[in-house]
Amino acid sequence: MQQDLGGHVDHGRFTSRRSFLRAALAAPIARMMGNYSPPAGQDHSVETGSVVARVTLDQELYNWDVVLNGHVSFRLPSAGPVVVRWLDSFGRIVDECHVPSFGSKVAPQRFSFKLDRGFTYRNWIRIWVNGVEQDEGGKFLLSRPPEPWDDFHVISWANYPDGFYDLLRQAGVDATIAYREGGEPAIDNNFNFYVEQMAWEVFAIYHKDQPLWRGLLNQIELDRNNMDLWIRRPCVNDPKTDDYVREHLTRFVRLHRDFRPLFYNIADELGQGDQIRPNDFSHSTHCTSKFAEYLRKMYGTPANVGREWFVTEETRWDDESLKNGSHWATSNLMVNRTTTDRAFDTVAVAAFEAKCGGIAGLNKAWGTNFPAPHSGAGGREQWEPLRRLGPIEKANARWGTHTTWAAEQRPTEFKSWSEVVAFLNRFYHELSQVRSTEGWNVSPWCDFRNFMDETFADAIGRARAVCKAEDPHARCATEGGQAPFAFGWYNYENVVKHLDVIEPYNIGNNVEVIRSLNPDVIMISTHGFQHKPGAPLTEEDRLYQKRAPQPIWWGLFHGHRGSIIWDDNLPEYRFVDEETRQLTPAASTFADTFLELHKGIAKLIINSRRLHDGIAIHYSQPSMQVHWLLDNLQHAREWMLHSGGDRGSHFTGVRNGWTKLIEDLGLQYEFVGARQIEQGKLTRNEFRALILPQSLAVSSREVEQIRQFVHTGGILIADYRAATMNEHGRDLGRGQLDDLFGITHSKGQPSGSGVSGMENYVSLHLQGRKLDLMIGDEGLRATTGKALAQSGQIPLIVVNDFGQGKAVFLNVELASYPYQRLTRNSPTSLPEIMEQVFGLAGIQPQARVLDEAGKRLAGAEAVRFANGAYEHVAIFRNPQFDDGGWGDLPTQAERGWAGSIDNSRLEKQAQITVAWPAGMATYDIRGRRDLGIIDKIQMTLDPWSPVVLTRAPKPIPVLRVEAPIEAQPGNPLLVTLRNESPLPEGAFRIVRLEFVKPDSKPYELYARNVRVESTPHLERLHLAYNDPQGRWQINAHDLITGRVARTEFTLR
């Protein structure tokens, strides 16, 4: 077999790397090594490969930092020198040693190798006697040192057969999948890998087994009040489940840990039910007891629970009731009050109380005859006849029964089933029109949803602990991360505490939330390109090929450290055609991008610190839960059959609107979780502005911290629906921050034909302006706040001073902004107004991206990264990748991975000017240009890929590369990287070292990305004994400046 020393096999003779490996075990290797000759002067008169009887090694698997010890046993006396050689799976002779030859004796001889120079999993020991390779040899596996995930990895989701891995390398793929009980192809082909789906049957069972999920929903429709149906199987709090997870994960980790997987995937597309689809899991005794512990810790006493939930009869905890065992005790569990049906019942009670004033008002308005409660009944007691909206065949009996003392008991006197149906239709139609949370108390439901999110996350945490107990270097992951949501387990404040790696689907701003809440969590993305094998590429195909890599660049600048190629073993997505053994159009779509990312730019960004502009966005799971109820009132009777998708989530649309609006202004932000606020994150001088994106449900501790933030100089910004409920989902009858905003709420007021600016205030210049804005709350009224805009009698842009800071209540709806920004000539005033609002906090972009007319370029994003005193700036187009919160807004036909949103406005090349407040030394990283000391630069912005620049207070010192004039095969080569003068404190370079062989071909095996902080920096390479001799070239590409330094050495 002929090899170039980049490890590429001549497939004309051997069909796969594994073929080479098998041949290496069965036949002498020397005749495979076309570039290696035995030392001169050896006697070849004895041409026999049977002198050696066996080679014995002291282990089969070695750690990288130990010494291999072995023995050579002889069948015949050796007639000449005996050489022991260590070969790796790339055909390199890594090391060799000579053992004594004793003429007529056949005594075993010892040998040893230090293994720290190896870098392949599979390795061989081969013996040469008098220049003849022997038939017998040894083999061993090498466990490489653990490595940080500080560079970009590209992972194939499909498990390719042997013979394809060198081709995958050519396309920039450097890792692959290994199933939980397999992995030989990755080991044989020296590929990084991750372990897939280790416990899906526990954590993703209802998604992977769709008949199980659909069957459950059908049962629940037939037996709505049977809580036993809402027992999750398996229950994550059942000790037997923990035993199962421990046993299986321990076994799987032990199989793989010595080969340093990139990560262990616990489960893919997991959730309490089917991902984020609504459910009432889990009412098992294990979860019920845990829920009691959760409530006990939160509330202290059952009476406190009753007060929060508006329930008077709570006297004991559920775990105590379960121990009691009586029918009365177990039929009156607290957990029974937490169902989604009861939450919608509660909303209905509040809505019709507000509209009709009581049961008598409803009877009068609708002509019904529900029994009146006893005098003095109030609140829910009045509405008890309507609380349980059960099967209509029991309607008369059920609705005619009143459960309060001294209540009137008689049927409701519906004359026919059609009257009942008409009543229900009207009831649910009017319920679907509710847009206010006035009078709501859904605290039982919110508390249980929070508990289930937390307890599911804790179960993932226990699985992770099992893995780390077996492999201290383990990175544990989940894949298929969904949008932040009220169901599933996707309260990301919990999720990010229990994972090292996550593959989030880029939906509902989950990427932004994850990178904000825990930047140490490693994110990877998934990509693919669909093309029918053999079909010519159409113009549409070529357009999609251009689009496909765009999310990869976007992901790098938003915290991703790798990509999974989703080919699913399907011909339309595969990177390699199995018949032709050629790279496919899918591979060519991504190869250039992946290869560029591997050459240092990704490592530079990953190792730098992402900057924001002092803007915090509130991340509130309780608000998300309440919004889900608001969004789904139209589905109150069939909520469990509703898809639960994020497209219909208005709250997701609001969150997305804020992120896109801030990014369009050239600014960056971070999400700040409710717990982080409670723990004082706002008071650490990191943020200058806090945004409440329809944050309905806010704790008193959060309110206290927000007040302190504003009082000491911060700017608080809300759209509307701000802090009217506590963190349990109970309406407080007022906004907890209304006085800070200088507002109050009343019944709806008449609006005008448009919005007009009424006054100017500091950076806000609105007087006399016609504004295109969508009103949020028609019942808003300004008190101490100053309304800078107005529509009829409805105030907008209300500004109020509070201590040293300010509060701005916009009274504006933002959910449609992501669509407006993609619409040509959109009249929306949101960017203009928010630019001025941020001006109140002195927040302005540090890099302005302007179009040819000198105006802000639409749909461009700029992200800055700190590297000591240096700053890296990435500028790129910012499309809408997902339809989270899109609702009924227009979309286009969806194809494959390109999504369904029309981003054509942003898909044209643009001539831009990038402008900064001051001149600095500037370098074009991708263009490899020194731009000089500038405060602006004109460039061309490609619609699919970024401009990446380095900014430095003064010119960056030149980098030199040095190597010895000569080097010897088998010896270490020391490459020295040296700065002409020191870098600023905390700054580093990423240097791409590349080696060119004497035949002028690159040698990828030795190429690497090196982080250089101080110099001289010494980089050690172990040269192989069969590396080609002659003059080699070393190229050192300094990523931050684009400069390339070169040197040479001679191998002889």
Secondary structure, DSSP 4 states (H G I P E B T S, - for coil): --B-TTS-B-TTT-S-HHHHHHHHHHS-SGGG-TT--PPTT---S---S-SEEEEEES-SEEETTSEEEEEEEESS---S-EEEEEEETTS-EEEEEEE---TT----EEEEEEGGG---SEEEEEEEETTEEEEEEEEEEEEPPP----S-EEEESS-PPTT-HHHHHHTT--EEEEETT--HHHHHTT-EEEEE-SSHHHHSHHHH-HHHHHHHHHHHHHSTT-GGGG--SS-TT-HHHHHHHHHHHHHHHHHHGGG--S-EEEEES--SSSTT-------SHHHHHHHHHHHHHHHSSHHHHHHHHT-S---S-HHHHHHH--HHHHTT-GGGGG-HHHHHHHHHHHHHHHHHSSHHHHHHHHT--PPPPPTT--GGGTTHHHH----GGGHHHHHT---STT---------SHHHHHHHHHHHHHHHHT----TT-B-HHHHHHHHHHHHHHHHHHHHHHHHHHHH-TT--EEEEEE--S-SSTT--HHHHTTS-SEEEE-S-TTHHHHHHHH-TTSEEEEEE-----TTPPPPHHHHHHHHHTTHHHHHHHHTTEEEEEE--TT-TTT-SB-TTT--B-HHHHHHHHHHHHIIIIIHHHHHHSEE---SEEEEE-HHHHHHHHHHHTGGGTTSGGGS---STT-HHHHHHHHHHHHHHHTT--EEEEEHHHHHTTGGGSS--SEEEESS--B--HHHHHHHHHHHHTT-EEEE-S--S-B-TTSBB-SS-TTHHHHTEEE-S-----SSEEE--EETTEE-TT-EE---B--TTEEESSSEEEEEETTEEEEEEEEETTEEEEE--B--TTHHHHTTSTT----HHHHHHHHHHTTT---SSEEE-TTSSBPTTEEEEEEEETTEEEEEEEE------TT-TTS------TTS-SS--GGG-S-EEEEEEEEEEEEEEETTTTEEEEEEEEEEEEE-SSS-EEEEEESSPPPPEEEE--SEE-TTSEEEEEEEESSPPPTT--EEEEEEEE-TTS-B-GGG-EEEEESSSSEEEEEE--TTSPPEEEEEEEEETTT--EEEEEEEE-
